Amino acid sequence: MINLISIKEVLWTLSLGAMLSGLLFGRLFTWPQDRILVVVFTSLASAMVLIAVANVIWLTIIGVHLFFP
């Protein structure tokens, strides 16, 4: 009986978390819908510039992380 109650609670909390995340992330992705390509290309260009002009390893690592998220 205890196992059934705990499984029910786990499924309930997972369902609630999925609904809340869908609500929040749905609004998050509809807001920058028109500007998403500009943001992506700007990030890609800045990563290429950082990789090209970096003279220290930590700056290169930041550029690589921007290039490959």
GIJO-V189767 format. One record per backbone hydrogen bond with DSSP energy under -0.5 kcal/mol. CO is the residue of the C=O (numbers start at 1). NH is the residue of the N-H. Records with the same first field share a line. If there is no record, write none. Layout:
CO = NH  NH
//
This chain:
1 = 5
2 = 6
3 = 7
4 = 8
5 = 9
6 = 10
7 = 11
8 = 12
9 = 13
10 = 14
11 = 15
12 = 16
13 = 17
14 = 18
15 = 19
16 = 20
17 = 21
18 = 22
19 = 23
20 = 24
21 = 25
22 = 26
23 = 27
24 = 28
25 = 29
26 = 30
27 = 31
28 = 32
30 = 33
32 = 35  36
35 = 39
36 = 40
37 = 41
38 = 42
39 = 43
40 = 44
41 = 45
42 = 46
43 = 47
44 = 48
45 = 49
46 = 50
47 = 51
48 = 52
49 = 53
50 = 54
56 = 60
57 = 61
58 = 62
59 = 63
60 = 64
61 = 65
62 = 66
63 = 67
64 = 68
67 = 69
//
